[in-house]
Amino acid sequence: MKRFEFKIKRSYLVRLDYGKDLVDQLSSFLEKEGVQTAYVSGIGAVKNAEIGYYDQKKKEYVKRRVEEELEILSLSGNVSLKDGRPYPHIHVVLGKDGNVYAGHLFSAEVFACEIFLLVLDDEAPVRDFDSLTGLFLWS
């Protein structure tokens, strides 16, 4: 078991720009502000999302594009370092008309999105390749 303990350093409310990619915008904000460790939560709406799940046997992500206008029912994740840069690891539940899509968020075009970042203070966890799972996990 890996355990990290942090104090809250600061927090941000960030409104992302219409028509731009959610993950790209968040990554740019993290780099610009020097955020290396954070809790992420969000609400809003997106379209043309790419989500996926990790196939544990094949050790690869299975991705799916959802070419619809979707409400963000839940968006949560964390920020740590991967390859020396802030890495937002985001999971979402997206929905419309009773249909629900959920998984790891790779990309999504923002319609309207508000992100809450709880920035944590201390040395950031670093993601390294884990040969047992095939994932980049905190080392």
C-alpha positions in Angstrom: 0.0 0.0 0.0 1.3 3.5 -0.9 0.3 6.3 1.4 0.8 10.0 0.9 -0.3 12.8 3.3 -0.8 16.4 2.4 -2.0 19.7 3.7 -4.3 21.9 1.6 -2.2 24.6 -0.1 -4.9 26.5 -2.0 -7.9 25.9 -4.2 -9.2 27.1 -7.6 -12.5 27.4 -9.4 -11.8 27.3 -13.1 -14.3 27.8 -15.9 -13.0 26.1 -19.0 -13.4 27.6 -22.5 -16.2 26.7 -24.8 -15.2 24.4 -27.8 -11.8 23.5 -26.5 -10.7 20.1 -25.1 -11.3 19.6 -21.4 -8.2 17.6 -20.6 -5.9 19.8 -22.7 -7.2 22.9 -21.0 -6.8 21.4 -17.5 -3.3 20.2 -18.3 -2.3 23.7 -19.5 -3.8 25.3 -16.4 -1.9 22.9 -14.1 1.4 23.6 -15.9 0.9 27.4 -15.9 0.0 27.5 -12.2 2.7 25.0 -11.2 0.1 22.6 -9.7 1.7 19.1 -9.2 -0.8 17.5 -6.7 -4.5 18.1 -6.5 -8.0 16.7 -6.1 -10.2 17.5 -9.1 -14.0 17.7 -9.3 -16.2 19.2 -12.0 -19.6 19.9 -13.4 -21.0 21.0 -16.7 -21.6 19.7 -20.2 -19.5 18.4 -23.1 -19.8 16.8 -26.5 -17.7 14.4 -28.6 -16.1 12.7 -25.6 -13.6 9.9 -25.7 -13.8 7.6 -22.6 -12.5 4.2 -21.8 -11.8 1.4 -19.4 -8.7 -0.6 -18.8 -8.8 -4.2 -20.0 -6.9 -5.9 -17.2 -6.1 -9.1 -19.2 -4.8 -7.3 -22.3 -3.3 -4.5 -20.3 -4.6 -1.8 -22.6 -7.3 0.8 -22.6 -10.4 0.1 -24.6 -11.6 3.5 -25.9 -15.0 4.7 -27.1 -16.1 7.9 -28.7 -19.5 9.3 -27.8 -20.5 11.8 -30.4 -23.3 13.4 -28.5 -24.1 16.4 -26.3 -23.7 15.1 -22.8 -24.2 16.3 -19.2 -21.3 15.8 -16.8 -23.0 13.8 -14.0 -19.8 13.3 -12.2 -16.2 14.3 -12.9 -13.5 13.4 -10.3 -9.8 12.7 -10.3 -6.4 13.7 -9.1 -3.2 15.3 -10.3 0.3 13.8 -9.9 3.5 13.9 -11.9 4.1 11.7 -15.0 7.2 12.2 -17.1 8.0 15.3 -15.0 4.7 17.0 -15.9 1.4 17.5 -14.1 -0.9 14.6 -15.1 -4.7 14.9 -14.6 -6.2 11.4 -14.0 -9.9 12.0 -14.6 -12.9 9.7 -14.5 -16.4 10.8 -15.6 -20.0 9.8 -15.7 -21.7 11.4 -18.7 -25.4 11.2 -19.5 -28.2 12.2 -21.8 -31.9 11.0 -21.9 -31.3 8.1 -19.5 -28.2 6.9 -21.3 -25.1 6.9 -19.2 -21.4 6.6 -20.3 -18.6 6.2 -17.7 -14.9 5.7 -17.5 -11.5 7.2 -17.8 -11.7 10.6 -19.7 -9.3 10.9 -22.6 -10.9 14.0 -24.2 -14.1 15.9 -24.5 -15.1 19.2 -26.2 -16.3 21.7 -23.6 -19.8 23.2 -23.8 -19.7 24.6 -20.3 -17.4 23.2 -17.6 -16.5 24.4 -14.1 -13.6 22.7 -12.4 -12.8 22.7 -8.7 -9.1 22.1 -7.8 -8.0 21.4 -4.3 -4.2 21.9 -4.5 -2.2 19.9 -2.1 1.1 20.9 -0.5 4.2 18.7 -0.3 6.2 16.5 -2.7 4.0 15.2 -5.5 3.5 11.5 -6.1 5.2 10.4 -9.3 3.6 7.9 -11.7 5.9 5.2 -13.0 5.3 2.1 -15.1 4.1 -0.9 -13.0 4.8 -4.1 -14.9 2.3 -6.1 -12.8 -0.7 -4.1 -14.0 0.7 -2.4 -17.1 -0.4 1.0 -15.7 1.5 4.1 -14.6 0.9 4.1 -10.9 2.3 6.1 -8.0 5.7 4.9 -7.0 
